[in-house]
Amino acid sequence: MSRLPIALTSGEPAGVGPEIAAKAWDALKDTEVFFLIGDPTHLPAGTPVVEILAPEIAADAMGEGLPVLARDFGAPRVPGVAQAVHAPRVVEAIGEAVALTRAGRAAAICTNPIHKKALQDGAGVGFPGHTEYLADLAGVDDVVMMLACDALRVVPATIHIALEDVPAALTRERLDRTIRTTDAGLRAQGIARPRIAVAGLNPHAGEGGAMGRAEIEMIAPLIEALRADGLEIAGPLPADTMFHPEARARYDVAVCMYHDQALIPIKTLDFAHGVNVTLGLGFVRTSPDHGTAFDIAGTGIADPSSLIAALRMAREMTREMTREMAAG
């Protein structure tokens, strides 16, 4: 194998990350190249491991065991119990993956799930999630979180905030940046003219003002302005009729107004294979669309399907970005 490897971060050691990393290697060892940045002692007993000194060695090591860029996390893993001593190392692994990717030594980043409170308590991380931290590392402001599976792509315009705070946070400027970044991100993936569907904020998309005026006063005028700028965009659409099969066939991505409006449909359609993608970073980043799963960590039953899908999607997105750059 000669392909540039994907950098896989450790995620929260107390969660299922170490287990699904080992299972993903076993499933992909003959077809993919990636390496884990983490503590090899945290992997399940019996996992074939090859400790590597540089990403460039990962391709040769892949057939023998999971390539690991070994880092000492300072304490053994206790499944289900986050430890403060691990938190700084978890953060450093993310930063190292970004640095390697931006330096051209890794093709993309795939991140295992983190535990936000553990990072806040143990490392003083002030970011609400991976997306925001990666944007800071990349030095960019306009990024969006896209969740994707074979059946659907969704983008929430507001992410990790309380539902009561959504109306104030959902400004025209924020929604405009979200939609434009989504359009540019899908173009970079090889979709020449992305078809974007935009949900309303209120039930029935406000029903002509009877159930709220955000659609009339902000969302619809913005959509008209974006359409005039050349985007292929529809809405505001009632969220309760946007996600059946016939509706999904009419768009490439749905932009939703808040977290659950976007994530409930995709997790209902394909809970096991959903992938979290960050658009707008300037490099490819994917992640499994689930959390640390402390309740099953260490039991051996964790399903690696979403991580496998994330690694495969990272590779395909990298190919598309390379084609776009070559064509440009």
N, C-alpha and C positions, 0 to 999 in steps of 0.2 A: 504494500500500500504506500502511496506517495502523497496522498491528499493532506492539506494542512488540517491539523486536528481542531476539534471543537473543545473549548475550555469549559469544563463542568465544575461548578463551585460546590463546596461541601454542604451548604445550607446548615440548618440547625442539627447538630450531631445527635441530640436526644430524640429527634423525629425519625421519620422513615427514610430520609435522604440516603444514609449509608446503605440501606438494604436495597432500595430501588436502583442505586448506582451500580451495585454488584449485579443485580438482575438484568439491568440494561446492557452491561458489558457482555453478559452471557448470551443475550439475544442478538447483539449487533457485532460481535467480535469478528465475524467474517465479512461484514459489509460496510462498517463504519470505522472512523478513527476519532477518538476523543480521549481526554485525560481528565482525571479528577484532581482538583486542588484541595487537599485536606489531610487529615491524619489517618494513615493507613490502619492504625490500631482500632479505629472506630468501625471498620468494615466488619461484616459478619464473619464469624470464624469459618475458616476453610475457603474464603474467597481467594482465588489466584490473583496475586498482586505483583506488579513490576514497578518498583520505585524508579522514577526517571529524574534526571537532573535538568532536563530542558524539554519543551514541547516537541522539538524536532525529533525526539527519540520515540514519541508515542506510536507512530505508524509501525515501527519495527517491533514494538513491545506488545501491540494489541492482540496478537494471536496467542501470546503466552499467558497474559493476565491483564487485569485492569491497570492501565498505566496511571500512576499516582505521582503528582508533583508533591512530595511529602512535606508536610508542615506539622510541627509539634503543637498541638492544641492545649497542652499543659495538664490534662487530666483525662482519665478514661471516660468513655461514653456510658451514661446510665440511661437506657431507653425510657422515655416519658418524663425525664427530669432535666430541665434546662439548667445549666451551670454558668455562673457569671464568668468563670475563667475562660470559657469557650468563646464568649461573645466577641472580644477583640479579634480573635483569629478568623471568625466567620466573616467579619467586616473586611479584614485584610484579604481574604480569599476573593471576595468580589472585586476589590480594587486591583488585585493582581491579574485577575481574568480580563478586566478592562484594559489594563496596561499592555498585556500580551497581545490582545486583539488589535488594539490601536497601533501597535508596533509591527503588525503583520506576521506575528509568530503563532497566532491562533486564528482560525477562520471565523469564529463566532463565539458567543457566550451562551451557555445554557445554565440556568441557576436552579439549584435545589431549593425547596421551600425554607424560608426563614421564620423565626418566631419573633414578631416585632417587639413584644414586651421584653423578651429576654435580651434583645440587642439594646433597647432603651435602658434597661436596668444595669446590664453588664458592661456596656460600652458607651453609654450616653448618646446613642444614635438618635438624632432629632428628626429623622425622616419617617413618614408614616408607612413607607413600604419600599420594595425594591425599585419600582418605577422612578420614584422621586430621587432616590439615592443615585441611581444610574445616570439620571439626567444631570445631577450635580457633578459626577465624575467626568461625564462627557462634555461638560461646559455648555449645555444647551438648555433652552427654556421650554421650547415647544415639543413636548413628547406626548404620546398617547399610549394608553394600555389597550391592546386589542386581544380579545379572546377568539380563538379560531379552532374549528374542527372541519371535517369534510362537509358537513351540512350547513355551516353558518359561520360568519365572522361578525363580531359585535365590538363596539367601542363605547364605553361610558364616558360622557363628557365631564362628569364629576365622579370621583372615585371613593376614597376612604374618608368620607365625612358623614356626619349624622344626616338622616333624611330631612330633619327640620331645617338644616342649613343649606339644603340644595337650592331653593329658589333665589337666595341672595348670591350664592356662588355662581349660579348659571347666568353669567353676563353674556351679552352679545359678543364681546371680544373673546371671551373664553371659548364659546361655542364655535366662533369663526376659526380660531386657531386649531381647535380639535378637528374640525372638518377638513381644513386645508392640509394639516399634517397627515391625516388619514388618507386623503387623496394622493398626496405625494408619496407616502409610504407604500401604497398599493401599486402605484406606477413603478416604483423602484423594484417591486417584485414581479414586474412583467405584465401587469394589467394596464393596457394602454389607456383605457378610458373607464375608470372605476365608476360603477353605478352605486350611488350612495342613497340610502333610505334614512330619513331622519324621523325619529319618534317625537311625539308631543310630550309635554311634561304632565299634562292633566289627563284624567279619564276622557276617552273619546276625543283626544286632542283638543280638549276645551269645549267641544260641541258648540262652535260659533260664539264662544264667550260665556255660555251658560255655566260652564264648569271651570272657569279660569281664563285669563286673557294673555298669558305668556305666549301662546301660539300666535295670536293676532298681533300683539305689540312688538314681539321680538323675533320669534323663530321663523315665521313665514316671511317677513321682510328680509331677514338674513339669507334665507334660501333663495329668494328671488335675486338678491345681489350676487350670490355665489354662482347661480345659473348664468347670470349675465357675464360673469368672469370665465365661463366655459366649463364649469363643473357639471357633470350629469348627476342631478340630485332631485329627490322627490321628498315631499313632506310639507308640513308636519303630519305624520300618520298616527292613527290610534295604535298604541302599543299592543292592545289585546288582539289585533287582527294582522300583525306584522310577521308572525313567525310560523304560520302554517305553510305547508310545502309550496302551494301555488304562489303565495306572497314572496317566499324566499327566493323563488326562481327569477324574480324581477330585479334583484339587486345583488351586489357583490359584498356589501358591508352595511350593517345597520348601526347608525349612531344613536345612542340612547342618552337619556338625560341624567340618569343616576345609576349607581352600582347594580342594584338588584334588578332593575328594568332590563339591563343587559345580560347579567350573569344567570338569572333564573332560566331563560329559554335555552341558552347554550348548554348549561349543565343538565337540563332535562333531556335535551336531544342526544347528548353524547358525553356523559359524565366521565367516562374512563379515558377518552382520547383528546379532551380539550387541551389547548396549548395557549399559554399567556405569551404575547409578543409585544415588545416595546417598539413603537415606530418613532422615528425622528432622532435617534441617537447618532446616526452616522455609521453604525455597525449593527450587526444582527444580534439580537438577544431574544431568547425564548426561555420558557420555564413550564414545568408541569402545572396544570390548572387545579392544584389542590394544596392543602396546607401541610403542616408537619405531622398530623395524625398521631399525636402522642398516645392516644388510646390503644393503638395497635403496634406501636413501635416495639421492636424486639421480638415480636411473635412470629415473624417470617411470612406473614400473610399479605403484606403490602403489595399492591398491584403496580407494576412498573409501566403500565401501558401509556400513561400520560407523559412520563419522562421519555420513553422511547419515541413517542410521537413528537415531542419537543426537540429531541436531537435530530430526528429526520427532517423536521420542518426547518430547523436552523441550517442544515446542509442545503436544502432546496432553496431557501431564501438567499443564501450565499451565492449559489449558482446564478440565480436570477439577477442579483445585484452586479455580479461579474459580467453577465451578458449585457446588462444595461450600460455599464461603464464602457464596455468594448464597443457597443453600438454608438455611444455618444462621442 
